[in-house]
Amino acid sequence: MAGNPRNGRPYRRLVAAVKALGDPCARCGHNIDPTLDARHPLSFTLDHVVPLSRGGNLLDPANARSMHRRCNSQRGNRVGPQPLKTTRRW
Ligand SMILES: [Zn+2]
């Protein structure tokens, strides 16, 4: 996966910087425990105010904020109108 900017040093530096701010979750407003394992649903994740899919800047600190992993994934699943549920397996 060469070329994935999320694997780059600037991105990791941004993640560390936002994490160090100790801001509460941008979605639910609760504090984030920075010591939690990355697989923990309440661990820190970096969220982009303007999603990358809409032209948001991956590395702009002004576009980055703290969010729980769980909250981030819930938000991501709700972008745009939800299509009708289907039973079809993809
Ligand atoms: Zn949250």
PDB file of the backbone (N, CA, C, O) and the ligand in Angstrom, with CONECT records:
HET     ZN  A 101       1
ATOM      1  N   MET A   1       0.824  -1.201   0.000  1.00  0.00           N
ATOM      2  CA  MET A   1       0.000   0.000   0.000  1.00  0.00           C
ATOM      3  C   MET A   1       0.860   1.253   0.000  1.00  0.00           C
ATOM      4  O   MET A   1       0.608   2.189   0.759  1.00  0.00           O
ATOM      5  N   ALA A   2       1.856   1.266  -0.838  1.00  0.00           N
ATOM      6  CA  ALA A   2       2.692   2.451  -0.910  1.00  0.00           C
ATOM      7  C   ALA A   2       1.866   3.624  -1.417  1.00  0.00           C
ATOM      8  O   ALA A   2       1.006   3.459  -2.282  1.00  0.00           O
ATOM      9  N   GLY A   3       2.126   4.785  -0.886  1.00  0.00           N
ATOM     10  CA  GLY A   3       1.422   5.966  -1.341  1.00  0.00           C
ATOM     11  C   GLY A   3       0.205   6.308  -0.499  1.00  0.00           C
ATOM     12  O   GLY A   3      -0.422   7.342  -0.726  1.00  0.00           O
ATOM     13  N   ASN A   4      -0.143   5.470   0.462  1.00  0.00           N
ATOM     14  CA  ASN A   4      -1.242   5.818   1.352  1.00  0.00           C
ATOM     15  C   ASN A   4      -0.778   6.910   2.313  1.00  0.00           C
ATOM     16  O   ASN A   4       0.082   6.660   3.158  1.00  0.00           O
ATOM     17  N   PRO A   5      -1.333   8.117   2.198  1.00  0.00           N
ATOM     18  CA  PRO A   5      -0.835   9.229   3.023  1.00  0.00           C
ATOM     19  C   PRO A   5      -1.055   9.008   4.512  1.00  0.00           C
ATOM     20  O   PRO A   5      -0.366   9.619   5.329  1.00  0.00           O
ATOM     21  N   ARG A   6      -2.001   8.146   4.883  1.00  0.00           N
ATOM     22  CA  ARG A   6      -2.244   7.897   6.298  1.00  0.00           C
ATOM     23  C   ARG A   6      -1.095   7.131   6.949  1.00  0.00           C
ATOM     24  O   ARG A   6      -0.982   7.085   8.174  1.00  0.00           O
ATOM     25  N   ASN A   7      -0.251   6.538   6.122  1.00  0.00           N
ATOM     26  CA  ASN A   7       0.891   5.832   6.673  1.00  0.00           C
ATOM     27  C   ASN A   7       2.116   6.726   6.778  1.00  0.00           C
ATOM     28  O   ASN A   7       3.161   6.305   7.274  1.00  0.00           O
ATOM     29  N   GLY A   8       1.985   7.948   6.316  1.00  0.00           N
ATOM     30  CA  GLY A   8       3.142   8.835   6.267  1.00  0.00           C
ATOM     31  C   GLY A   8       3.462   9.456   7.613  1.00  0.00           C
ATOM     32  O   GLY A   8       2.621   9.521   8.509  1.00  0.00           O
ATOM     33  N   ARG A   9       4.678   9.904   7.729  1.00  0.00           N
ATOM     34  CA  ARG A   9       5.120  10.522   8.975  1.00  0.00           C
ATOM     35  C   ARG A   9       4.342  11.795   9.298  1.00  0.00           C
ATOM     36  O   ARG A   9       3.985  11.999  10.459  1.00  0.00           O
ATOM     37  N   PRO A  10       4.062  12.666   8.312  1.00  0.00           N
ATOM     38  CA  PRO A  10       3.297  13.889   8.646  1.00  0.00           C
ATOM     39  C   PRO A  10       1.931  13.566   9.237  1.00  0.00           C
ATOM     40  O   PRO A  10       1.459  14.257  10.140  1.00  0.00           O
ATOM     41  N   TYR A  11       1.306  12.528   8.731  1.00  0.00           N
ATOM     42  CA  TYR A  11      -0.014  12.179   9.251  1.00  0.00           C
ATOM     43  C   TYR A  11       0.087  11.687  10.687  1.00  0.00           C
ATOM     44  O   TYR A  11      -0.709  12.066  11.546  1.00  0.00           O
ATOM     45  N   ARG A  12       1.080  10.834  10.936  1.00  0.00           N
ATOM     46  CA  ARG A  12       1.243  10.316  12.303  1.00  0.00           C
ATOM     47  C   ARG A  12       1.583  11.445  13.275  1.00  0.00           C
ATOM     48  O   ARG A  12       1.167  11.420  14.434  1.00  0.00           O
ATOM     49  N   ARG A  13       2.338  12.430  12.798  1.00  0.00           N
ATOM     50  CA  ARG A  13       2.684  13.566  13.646  1.00  0.00           C
ATOM     51  C   ARG A  13       1.420  14.363  13.981  1.00  0.00           C
ATOM     52  O   ARG A  13       1.240  14.808  15.115  1.00  0.00           O
ATOM     53  N   LEU A  14       0.556  14.535  12.990  1.00  0.00           N
ATOM     54  CA  LEU A  14      -0.691  15.256  13.218  1.00  0.00           C
ATOM     55  C   LEU A  14      -1.560  14.500  14.223  1.00  0.00           C
ATOM     56  O   LEU A  14      -2.134  15.102  15.130  1.00  0.00           O
ATOM     57  N   VAL A  15      -1.653  13.187  14.059  1.00  0.00           N
ATOM     58  CA  VAL A  15      -2.435  12.372  14.991  1.00  0.00           C
ATOM     59  C   VAL A  15      -1.915  12.559  16.411  1.00  0.00           C
ATOM     60  O   VAL A  15      -2.689  12.754  17.349  1.00  0.00           O
ATOM     61  N   ALA A  16      -0.590  12.498  16.555  1.00  0.00           N
ATOM     62  CA  ALA A  16       0.005  12.638  17.884  1.00  0.00           C
ATOM     63  C   ALA A  16      -0.264  14.017  18.464  1.00  0.00           C
ATOM     64  O   ALA A  16      -0.506  14.156  19.663  1.00  0.00           O
ATOM     65  N   ALA A  17      -0.221  15.046  17.607  1.00  0.00           N
ATOM     66  CA  ALA A  17      -0.423  16.411  18.081  1.00  0.00           C
ATOM     67  C   ALA A  17      -1.857  16.617  18.551  1.00  0.00           C
ATOM     68  O   ALA A  17      -2.091  17.223  19.596  1.00  0.00           O
ATOM     69  N   VAL A  18      -2.818  16.109  17.776  1.00  0.00           N
ATOM     70  CA  VAL A  18      -4.222  16.268  18.149  1.00  0.00           C
ATOM     71  C   VAL A  18      -4.517  15.454  19.407  1.00  0.00           C
ATOM     72  O   VAL A  18      -5.250  15.899  20.291  1.00  0.00           O
ATOM     73  N   LYS A  19      -3.944  14.275  19.474  1.00  0.00           N
ATOM     74  CA  LYS A  19      -4.143  13.433  20.641  1.00  0.00           C
ATOM     75  C   LYS A  19      -3.597  14.113  21.902  1.00  0.00           C
ATOM     76  O   LYS A  19      -4.182  14.015  22.980  1.00  0.00           O
ATOM     77  N   ALA A  20      -2.467  14.800  21.742  1.00  0.00           N
ATOM     78  CA  ALA A  20      -1.822  15.459  22.871  1.00  0.00           C
ATOM     79  C   ALA A  20      -2.638  16.641  23.388  1.00  0.00           C
ATOM     80  O   ALA A  20      -2.464  17.063  24.531  1.00  0.00           O
ATOM     81  N   LEU A  21      -3.529  17.176  22.550  1.00  0.00           N
ATOM     82  CA  LEU A  21      -4.371  18.277  22.992  1.00  0.00           C
ATOM     83  C   LEU A  21      -5.308  17.833  24.104  1.00  0.00           C
ATOM     84  O   LEU A  21      -5.689  18.627  24.964  1.00  0.00           O
ATOM     85  N   GLY A  22      -5.675  16.552  24.078  1.00  0.00           N
ATOM     86  CA  GLY A  22      -6.562  16.031  25.105  1.00  0.00           C
ATOM     87  C   GLY A  22      -7.991  16.524  24.965  1.00  0.00           C
ATOM     88  O   GLY A  22      -8.737  16.560  25.944  1.00  0.00           O
ATOM     89  N   ASP A  23      -8.376  16.904  23.750  1.00  0.00           N
ATOM     90  CA  ASP A  23      -9.737  17.388  23.542  1.00  0.00           C
ATOM     91  C   ASP A  23     -10.752  16.268  23.734  1.00  0.00           C
ATOM     92  O   ASP A  23     -10.456  15.101  23.475  1.00  0.00           O
ATOM     93  N   PRO A  24     -11.954  16.631  24.191  1.00  0.00           N
ATOM     94  CA  PRO A  24     -13.012  15.628  24.265  1.00  0.00           C
ATOM     95  C   PRO A  24     -13.488  15.227  22.874  1.00  0.00           C
ATOM     96  O   PRO A  24     -13.176  15.881  21.879  1.00  0.00           O
ATOM     97  N   CYS A  25     -14.228  14.170  22.828  1.00  0.00           N
ATOM     98  CA  CYS A  25     -14.760  13.668  21.561  1.00  0.00           C
ATOM     99  C   CYS A  25     -15.628  14.720  20.889  1.00  0.00           C
ATOM    100  O   CYS A  25     -16.497  15.312  21.528  1.00  0.00           O
ATOM    101  N   ALA A  26     -15.395  14.955  19.601  1.00  0.00           N
ATOM    102  CA  ALA A  26     -16.131  15.987  18.872  1.00  0.00           C
ATOM    103  C   ALA A  26     -17.575  15.580  18.626  1.00  0.00           C
ATOM    104  O   ALA A  26     -18.405  16.416  18.270  1.00  0.00           O
ATOM    105  N   ARG A  27     -17.878  14.319  18.812  1.00  0.00           N
ATOM    106  CA  ARG A  27     -19.230  13.871  18.520  1.00  0.00           C
ATOM    107  C   ARG A  27     -20.071  13.765  19.784  1.00  0.00           C
ATOM    108  O   ARG A  27     -21.190  14.278  19.826  1.00  0.00           O
ATOM    109  N   CYS A  28     -19.540  13.094  20.834  1.00  0.00           N
ATOM    110  CA  CYS A  28     -20.355  12.876  22.028  1.00  0.00           C
ATOM    111  C   CYS A  28     -19.953  13.789  23.175  1.00  0.00           C
ATOM    112  O   CYS A  28     -20.690  13.900  24.155  1.00  0.00           O
ATOM    113  N   GLY A  29     -18.797  14.448  23.078  1.00  0.00           N
ATOM    114  CA  GLY A  29     -18.391  15.408  24.088  1.00  0.00           C
ATOM    115  C   GLY A  29     -17.735  14.816  25.322  1.00  0.00           C
ATOM    116  O   GLY A  29     -17.345  15.552  26.228  1.00  0.00           O
ATOM    117  N   HIS A  30     -17.607  13.504  25.371  1.00  0.00           N
ATOM    118  CA  HIS A  30     -16.954  12.868  26.516  1.00  0.00           C
ATOM    119  C   HIS A  30     -15.448  12.824  26.299  1.00  0.00           C
ATOM    120  O   HIS A  30     -14.955  12.857  25.171  1.00  0.00           O
ATOM    121  N   ASN A  31     -14.738  12.749  27.414  1.00  0.00           N
ATOM    122  CA  ASN A  31     -13.282  12.692  27.329  1.00  0.00           C
ATOM    123  C   ASN A  31     -12.831  11.391  26.686  1.00  0.00           C
ATOM    124  O   ASN A  31     -13.527  10.377  26.718  1.00  0.00           O
ATOM    125  N   ILE A  32     -11.654  11.457  26.107  1.00  0.00           N
ATOM    126  CA  ILE A  32     -11.066  10.287  25.461  1.00  0.00           C
ATOM    127  C   ILE A  32      -9.832   9.876  26.252  1.00  0.00           C
ATOM    128  O   ILE A  32      -8.953  10.698  26.511  1.00  0.00           O
ATOM    129  N   ASP A  33      -9.767   8.626  26.628  1.00  0.00           N
ATOM    130  CA  ASP A  33      -8.605   8.120  27.363  1.00  0.00           C
ATOM    131  C   ASP A  33      -7.508   7.762  26.364  1.00  0.00           C
ATOM    132  O   ASP A  33      -7.639   6.794  25.616  1.00  0.00           O
ATOM    133  N   PRO A  34      -6.421   8.545  26.350  1.00  0.00           N
ATOM    134  CA  PRO A  34      -5.383   8.316  25.336  1.00  0.00           C
ATOM    135  C   PRO A  34      -4.582   7.049  25.580  1.00  0.00           C
ATOM    136  O   PRO A  34      -3.783   6.647  24.734  1.00  0.00           O
ATOM    137  N   THR A  35      -4.786   6.417  26.725  1.00  0.00           N
ATOM    138  CA  THR A  35      -4.001   5.225  27.027  1.00  0.00           C
ATOM    139  C   THR A  35      -4.673   3.948  26.544  1.00  0.00           C
ATOM    140  O   THR A  35      -4.085   2.868  26.600  1.00  0.00           O
ATOM    141  N   LEU A  36      -5.910   4.078  26.070  1.00  0.00           N
ATOM    142  CA  LEU A  36      -6.619   2.876  25.623  1.00  0.00           C
ATOM    143  C   LEU A  36      -5.977   2.294  24.370  1.00  0.00           C
ATOM    144  O   LEU A  36      -5.420   3.011  23.539  1.00  0.00           O
ATOM    145  N   ASP A  37      -6.071   1.000  24.265  1.00  0.00           N
ATOM    146  CA  ASP A  37      -5.567   0.317  23.080  1.00  0.00           C
ATOM    147  C   ASP A  37      -6.325   0.803  21.844  1.00  0.00           C
ATOM    148  O   ASP A  37      -7.516   1.103  21.918  1.00  0.00           O
ATOM    149  N   ALA A  38      -5.635   0.878  20.720  1.00  0.00           N
ATOM    150  CA  ALA A  38      -6.231   1.421  19.495  1.00  0.00           C
ATOM    151  C   ALA A  38      -7.437   0.621  19.025  1.00  0.00           C
ATOM    152  O   ALA A  38      -8.262   1.124  18.262  1.00  0.00           O
ATOM    153  N   ARG A  39      -7.539  -0.628  19.480  1.00  0.00           N
ATOM    154  CA  ARG A  39      -8.696  -1.427  19.072  1.00  0.00           C
ATOM    155  C   ARG A  39      -9.892  -1.214  19.970  1.00  0.00           C
ATOM    156  O   ARG A  39     -10.989  -1.698  19.690  1.00  0.00           O
ATOM    157  N   HIS A  40      -9.674  -0.477  21.066  1.00  0.00           N
ATOM    158  CA  HIS A  40     -10.767  -0.227  22.001  1.00  0.00           C
ATOM    159  C   HIS A  40     -11.779   0.733  21.362  1.00  0.00           C
ATOM    160  O   HIS A  40     -11.375   1.708  20.728  1.00  0.00           O
ATOM    161  N   PRO A  41     -13.080   0.477  21.516  1.00  0.00           N
ATOM    162  CA  PRO A  41     -14.083   1.349  20.875  1.00  0.00           C
ATOM    163  C   PRO A  41     -14.051   2.784  21.378  1.00  0.00           C
ATOM    164  O   PRO A  41     -14.514   3.687  20.682  1.00  0.00           O
ATOM    165  N   LEU A  42     -13.517   3.012  22.566  1.00  0.00           N
ATOM    166  CA  LEU A  42     -13.452   4.378  23.085  1.00  0.00           C
ATOM    167  C   LEU A  42     -12.049   4.966  22.994  1.00  0.00           C
ATOM    168  O   LEU A  42     -11.749   5.959  23.656  1.00  0.00           O
ATOM    169  N   SER A  43     -11.200   4.368  22.190  1.00  0.00           N
ATOM    170  CA  SER A  43      -9.849   4.895  22.025  1.00  0.00           C
ATOM    171  C   SER A  43      -9.867   6.129  21.130  1.00  0.00           C
ATOM    172  O   SER A  43     -10.864   6.429  20.473  1.00  0.00           O
ATOM    173  N   PHE A  44      -8.756   6.825  21.122  1.00  0.00           N
ATOM    174  CA  PHE A  44      -8.641   8.050  20.328  1.00  0.00           C
ATOM    175  C   PHE A  44      -8.569   7.741  18.829  1.00  0.00           C
ATOM    176  O   PHE A  44      -7.859   6.830  18.403  1.00  0.00           O
ATOM    177  N   THR A  45      -9.306   8.508  18.050  1.00  0.00           N
ATOM    178  CA  THR A  45      -9.098   8.501  16.605  1.00  0.00           C
ATOM    179  C   THR A  45      -9.098   9.943  16.118  1.00  0.00           C
ATOM    180  O   THR A  45      -9.674  10.826  16.753  1.00  0.00           O
ATOM    181  N   LEU A  46      -8.466  10.162  15.021  1.00  0.00           N
ATOM    182  CA  LEU A  46      -8.453  11.475  14.398  1.00  0.00           C
ATOM    183  C   LEU A  46      -9.627  11.556  13.418  1.00  0.00           C
ATOM    184  O   LEU A  46      -9.789  10.713  12.536  1.00  0.00           O
ATOM    185  N   ASP A  47     -10.431  12.591  13.604  1.00  0.00           N
ATOM    186  CA  ASP A  47     -11.559  12.770  12.699  1.00  0.00           C
ATOM    187  C   ASP A  47     -11.319  14.007  11.847  1.00  0.00           C
ATOM    188  O   ASP A  47     -10.704  14.974  12.297  1.00  0.00           O
ATOM    189  N   HIS A  48     -11.807  13.969  10.625  1.00  0.00           N
ATOM    190  CA  HIS A  48     -11.675  15.125   9.750  1.00  0.00           C
ATOM    191  C   HIS A  48     -12.999  15.864   9.663  1.00  0.00           C
ATOM    192  O   HIS A  48     -14.038  15.277   9.361  1.00  0.00           O
ATOM    193  N   VAL A  49     -12.943  17.164   9.933  1.00  0.00           N
ATOM    194  CA  VAL A  49     -14.147  17.986   9.917  1.00  0.00           C
ATOM    195  C   VAL A  49     -14.787  17.908   8.537  1.00  0.00           C
ATOM    196  O   VAL A  49     -15.982  17.641   8.409  1.00  0.00           O
ATOM    197  N   VAL A  50     -13.987  18.141   7.517  1.00  0.00           N
ATOM    198  CA  VAL A  50     -14.436  17.930   6.137  1.00  0.00           C
ATOM    199  C   VAL A  50     -13.871  16.586   5.701  1.00  0.00           C
ATOM    200  O   VAL A  50     -12.654  16.429   5.599  1.00  0.00           O
ATOM    201  N   PRO A  51     -14.741  15.618   5.443  1.00  0.00           N
ATOM    202  CA  PRO A  51     -14.242  14.289   5.070  1.00  0.00           C
ATOM    203  C   PRO A  51     -13.322  14.352   3.853  1.00  0.00           C
ATOM    204  O   PRO A  51     -13.478  15.189   2.963  1.00  0.00           O
ATOM    205  N   LEU A  52     -12.370  13.444   3.854  1.00  0.00           N
ATOM    206  CA  LEU A  52     -11.431  13.425   2.735  1.00  0.00           C
ATOM    207  C   LEU A  52     -12.162  13.185   1.424  1.00  0.00           C
ATOM    208  O   LEU A  52     -11.746  13.655   0.366  1.00  0.00           O
ATOM    209  N   SER A  53     -13.265  12.440   1.515  1.00  0.00           N
ATOM    210  CA  SER A  53     -14.028  12.146   0.306  1.00  0.00           C
ATOM    211  C   SER A  53     -14.716  13.382  -0.247  1.00  0.00           C
ATOM    212  O   SER A  53     -15.194  13.384  -1.382  1.00  0.00           O
ATOM    213  N   ARG A  54     -14.765  14.442   0.569  1.00  0.00           N
ATOM    214  CA  ARG A  54     -15.377  15.695   0.093  1.00  0.00           C
ATOM    215  C   ARG A  54     -14.332  16.787  -0.082  1.00  0.00           C
ATOM    216  O   ARG A  54     -14.652  17.975  -0.116  1.00  0.00           O
ATOM    217  N   GLY A  55     -13.100  16.372  -0.190  1.00  0.00           N
ATOM    218  CA  GLY A  55     -12.059  17.342  -0.463  1.00  0.00           C
ATOM    219  C   GLY A  55     -11.346  17.864   0.762  1.00  0.00           C
ATOM    220  O   GLY A  55     -10.548  18.796   0.659  1.00  0.00           O
ATOM    221  N   GLY A  56     -11.616  17.279   1.931  1.00  0.00           N
ATOM    222  CA  GLY A  56     -10.941  17.714   3.150  1.00  0.00           C
ATOM    223  C   GLY A  56      -9.451  17.413   3.094  1.00  0.00           C
ATOM    224  O   GLY A  56      -9.007  16.468   2.443  1.00  0.00           O
ATOM    225  N   ASN A  57      -8.700  18.241   3.792  1.00  0.00           N
ATOM    226  CA  ASN A  57      -7.248  18.089   3.789  1.00  0.00           C
ATOM    227  C   ASN A  57      -6.834  17.119   4.887  1.00  0.00           C
ATOM    228  O   ASN A  57      -7.119  17.336   6.065  1.00  0.00           O
ATOM    229  N   LEU A  58      -6.160  16.049   4.485  1.00  0.00           N
ATOM    230  CA  LEU A  58      -5.728  15.019   5.436  1.00  0.00           C
ATOM    231  C   LEU A  58      -4.789  15.566   6.493  1.00  0.00           C
ATOM    232  O   LEU A  58      -4.837  15.142   7.648  1.00  0.00           O
ATOM    233  N   LEU A  59      -3.945  16.494   6.112  1.00  0.00           N
ATOM    234  CA  LEU A  59      -2.862  16.919   6.999  1.00  0.00           C
ATOM    235  C   LEU A  59      -3.053  18.312   7.585  1.00  0.00           C
ATOM    236  O   LEU A  59      -2.142  18.839   8.223  1.00  0.00           O
ATOM    237  N   ASP A  60      -4.214  18.913   7.382  1.00  0.00           N
ATOM    238  CA  ASP A  60      -4.453  20.255   7.909  1.00  0.00           C
ATOM    239  C   ASP A  60      -4.946  20.158   9.352  1.00  0.00           C
ATOM    240  O   ASP A  60      -6.006  19.585   9.602  1.00  0.00           O
ATOM    241  N   PRO A  61      -4.188  20.712  10.308  1.00  0.00           N
ATOM    242  CA  PRO A  61      -4.620  20.642  11.711  1.00  0.00           C
ATOM    243  C   PRO A  61      -5.992  21.273  11.930  1.00  0.00           C
ATOM    244  O   PRO A  61      -6.726  20.860  12.828  1.00  0.00           O
ATOM    245  N   ALA A  62      -6.344  22.267  11.120  1.00  0.00           N
ATOM    246  CA  ALA A  62      -7.646  22.926  11.272  1.00  0.00           C
ATOM    247  C   ALA A  62      -8.785  22.006  10.843  1.00  0.00           C
ATOM    248  O   ALA A  62      -9.947  22.257  11.159  1.00  0.00           O
ATOM    249  N   ASN A  63      -8.449  20.960  10.133  1.00  0.00           N
ATOM    250  CA  ASN A  63      -9.470  20.017   9.666  1.00  0.00           C
ATOM    251  C   ASN A  63      -9.477  18.755  10.524  1.00  0.00           C
ATOM    252  O   ASN A  63     -10.192  17.800  10.218  1.00  0.00           O
ATOM    253  N   ALA A  64      -8.690  18.746  11.590  1.00  0.00           N
ATOM    254  CA  ALA A  64      -8.555  17.548  12.411  1.00  0.00           C
ATOM    255  C   ALA A  64      -9.128  17.776  13.805  1.00  0.00           C
ATOM    256  O   ALA A  64      -9.007  18.865  14.366  1.00  0.00           O
ATOM    257  N   ARG A  65      -9.739  16.762  14.346  1.00  0.00           N
ATOM    258  CA  ARG A  65     -10.267  16.856  15.708  1.00  0.00           C
ATOM    259  C   ARG A  65     -10.320  15.464  16.319  1.00  0.00           C
ATOM    260  O   ARG A  65     -10.207  14.452  15.627  1.00  0.00           O
ATOM    261  N   SER A  66     -10.494  15.442  17.633  1.00  0.00           N
ATOM    262  CA  SER A  66     -10.496  14.182  18.359  1.00  0.00           C
ATOM    263  C   SER A  66     -11.869  13.533  18.307  1.00  0.00           C
ATOM    264  O   SER A  66     -12.897  14.210  18.317  1.00  0.00           O
ATOM    265  N   MET A  67     -11.865  12.219  18.251  1.00  0.00           N
ATOM    266  CA  MET A  67     -13.138  11.497  18.297  1.00  0.00           C
ATOM    267  C   MET A  67     -12.897  10.072  18.754  1.00  0.00           C
ATOM    268  O   MET A  67     -11.877   9.467  18.424  1.00  0.00           O
ATOM    269  N   HIS A  68     -13.849   9.536  19.520  1.00  0.00           N
ATOM    270  CA  HIS A  68     -13.767   8.127  19.882  1.00  0.00           C
ATOM    271  C   HIS A  68     -13.820   7.259  18.628  1.00  0.00           C
ATOM    272  O   HIS A  68     -14.450   7.616  17.632  1.00  0.00           O
ATOM    273  N   ARG A  69     -13.162   6.140  18.697  1.00  0.00           N
ATOM    274  CA  ARG A  69     -13.229   5.221  17.569  1.00  0.00           C
ATOM    275  C   ARG A  69     -14.679   4.844  17.267  1.00  0.00           C
ATOM    276  O   ARG A  69     -15.105   4.830  16.112  1.00  0.00           O
ATOM    277  N   ARG A  70     -15.421   4.543  18.319  1.00  0.00           N
ATOM    278  CA  ARG A  70     -16.809   4.134  18.138  1.00  0.00           C
ATOM    279  C   ARG A  70     -17.634   5.261  17.508  1.00  0.00           C
ATOM    280  O   ARG A  70     -18.397   5.035  16.568  1.00  0.00           O
ATOM    281  N   CYS A  71     -17.468   6.478  18.039  1.00  0.00           N
ATOM    282  CA  CYS A  71     -18.227   7.613  17.515  1.00  0.00           C
ATOM    283  C   CYS A  71     -17.844   7.898  16.065  1.00  0.00           C
ATOM    284  O   CYS A  71     -18.696   8.221  15.238  1.00  0.00           O
ATOM    285  N   ASN A  72     -16.578   7.776  15.775  1.00  0.00           N
ATOM    286  CA  ASN A  72     -16.101   8.050  14.423  1.00  0.00           C
ATOM    287  C   ASN A  72     -16.703   7.067  13.432  1.00  0.00           C
ATOM    288  O   ASN A  72     -17.116   7.451  12.338  1.00  0.00           O
ATOM    289  N   SER A  73     -16.751   5.808  13.814  1.00  0.00           N
ATOM    290  CA  SER A  73     -17.280   4.819  12.876  1.00  0.00           C
ATOM    291  C   SER A  73     -18.788   4.964  12.736  1.00  0.00           C
ATOM    292  O   SER A  73     -19.336   4.725  11.660  1.00  0.00           O
ATOM    293  N   GLN A  74     -19.461   5.355  13.810  1.00  0.00           N
ATOM    294  CA  GLN A  74     -20.907   5.572  13.708  1.00  0.00           C
ATOM    295  C   GLN A  74     -21.209   6.734  12.793  1.00  0.00           C
ATOM    296  O   GLN A  74     -22.124   6.683  11.970  1.00  0.00           O
ATOM    297  N   ARG A  75     -20.419   7.791  12.953  1.00  0.00           N
ATOM    298  CA  ARG A  75     -20.601   8.964  12.110  1.00  0.00           C
ATOM    299  C   ARG A  75     -20.357   8.601  10.653  1.00  0.00           C
ATOM    300  O   ARG A  75     -21.116   8.987   9.764  1.00  0.00           O
ATOM    301  N   GLY A  76     -19.285   7.854  10.428  1.00  0.00           N
ATOM    302  CA  GLY A  76     -18.942   7.496   9.062  1.00  0.00           C
ATOM    303  C   GLY A  76     -20.012   6.693   8.373  1.00  0.00           C
ATOM    304  O   GLY A  76     -20.166   6.744   7.153  1.00  0.00           O
ATOM    305  N   ASN A  77     -20.759   5.944   9.179  1.00  0.00           N
ATOM    306  CA  ASN A  77     -21.801   5.108   8.589  1.00  0.00           C
ATOM    307  C   ASN A  77     -23.060   5.896   8.290  1.00  0.00           C
ATOM    308  O   ASN A  77     -23.996   5.376   7.682  1.00  0.00           O
ATOM    309  N   ARG A  78     -23.085   7.154   8.717  1.00  0.00           N
ATOM    310  CA  ARG A  78     -24.325   7.910   8.551  1.00  0.00           C
ATOM    311  C   ARG A  78     -24.174   9.081   7.603  1.00  0.00           C
ATOM    312  O   ARG A  78     -25.035   9.960   7.558  1.00  0.00           O
ATOM    313  N   VAL A  79     -23.114   9.102   6.862  1.00  0.00           N
ATOM    314  CA  VAL A  79     -22.931  10.206   5.934  1.00  0.00           C
ATOM    315  C   VAL A  79     -23.899  10.038   4.767  1.00  0.00           C
ATOM    316  O   VAL A  79     -23.931   8.998   4.109  1.00  0.00           O
ATOM    317  N   GLY A  80     -24.669  11.063   4.532  1.00  0.00           N
ATOM    318  CA  GLY A  80     -25.600  11.026   3.410  1.00  0.00           C
ATOM    319  C   GLY A  80     -26.835  10.211   3.741  1.00  0.00           C
ATOM    320  O   GLY A  80     -26.890   9.545   4.775  1.00  0.00           O
ATOM    321  N   PRO A  81     -27.812  10.265   2.876  1.00  0.00           N
ATOM    322  CA  PRO A  81     -29.041   9.501   3.099  1.00  0.00           C
ATOM    323  C   PRO A  81     -28.758   8.008   3.062  1.00  0.00           C
ATOM    324  O   PRO A  81     -28.007   7.510   2.223  1.00  0.00           O
ATOM    325  N   GLN A  82     -29.383   7.317   3.997  1.00  0.00           N
ATOM    326  CA  GLN A  82     -29.156   5.883   4.067  1.00  0.00           C
ATOM    327  C   GLN A  82     -29.982   5.167   3.002  1.00  0.00           C
ATOM    328  O   GLN A  82     -31.186   5.400   2.898  1.00  0.00           O
ATOM    329  N   PRO A  83     -29.370   4.323   2.232  1.00  0.00           N
ATOM    330  CA  PRO A  83     -30.142   3.522   1.292  1.00  0.00           C
ATOM    331  C   PRO A  83     -30.972   2.511   2.055  1.00  0.00           C
ATOM    332  O   PRO A  83     -30.674   2.188   3.205  1.00  0.00           O
ATOM    333  N   LEU A  84     -31.983   2.028   1.431  1.00  0.00           N
ATOM    334  CA  LEU A  84     -32.815   1.014   2.075  1.00  0.00           C
ATOM    335  C   LEU A  84     -31.975  -0.207   2.399  1.00  0.00           C
ATOM    336  O   LEU A  84     -31.080  -0.589   1.645  1.00  0.00           O
ATOM    337  N   LYS A  85     -32.282  -0.806   3.531  1.00  0.00           N
ATOM    338  CA  LYS A  85     -31.518  -1.987   3.900  1.00  0.00           C
ATOM    339  C   LYS A  85     -31.812  -3.109   2.918  1.00  0.00           C
ATOM    340  O   LYS A  85     -32.933  -3.312   2.451  1.00  0.00           O
ATOM    341  N   THR A  86     -30.758  -3.805   2.645  1.00  0.00           N
ATOM    342  CA  THR A  86     -30.915  -4.908   1.710  1.00  0.00           C
ATOM    343  C   THR A  86     -30.422  -6.177   2.351  1.00  0.00           C
ATOM    344  O   THR A  86     -29.524  -6.146   3.193  1.00  0.00           O
ATOM    345  N   THR A  87     -30.981  -7.257   1.975  1.00  0.00           N
ATOM    346  CA  THR A  87     -30.538  -8.534   2.524  1.00  0.00           C
ATOM    347  C   THR A  87     -29.515  -9.183   1.614  1.00  0.00           C
ATOM    348  O   THR A  87     -28.984 -10.258   1.892  1.00  0.00           O
ATOM    349  N   ARG A  88     -29.265  -8.502   0.537  1.00  0.00           N
ATOM    350  CA  ARG A  88     -28.301  -9.065  -0.411  1.00  0.00           C
ATOM    351  C   ARG A  88     -26.884  -9.012   0.162  1.00  0.00           C
ATOM    352  O   ARG A  88     -26.479  -7.998   0.731  1.00  0.00           O
ATOM    353  N   ARG A  89     -26.163 -10.058   0.018  1.00  0.00           N
ATOM    354  CA  ARG A  89     -24.773 -10.091   0.475  1.00  0.00           C
ATOM    355  C   ARG A  89     -23.871  -9.659  -0.663  1.00  0.00           C
ATOM    356  O   ARG A  89     -23.983 -10.168  -1.779  1.00  0.00           O
ATOM    357  N   TRP A  90     -22.990  -8.738  -0.390  1.00  0.00           N
ATOM    358  CA  TRP A  90     -22.114  -8.216  -1.427  1.00  0.00           C
ATOM    359  C   TRP A  90     -20.860  -9.028  -1.509  1.00  0.00           C
ATOM    360  O   TRP A  90     -19.990  -8.740  -2.331  1.00  0.00           O
TER     361      TRP A  90
HETATM  362 ZN    ZN A 101     -17.388   9.994  21.498  1.00  0.00          ZN2+
END
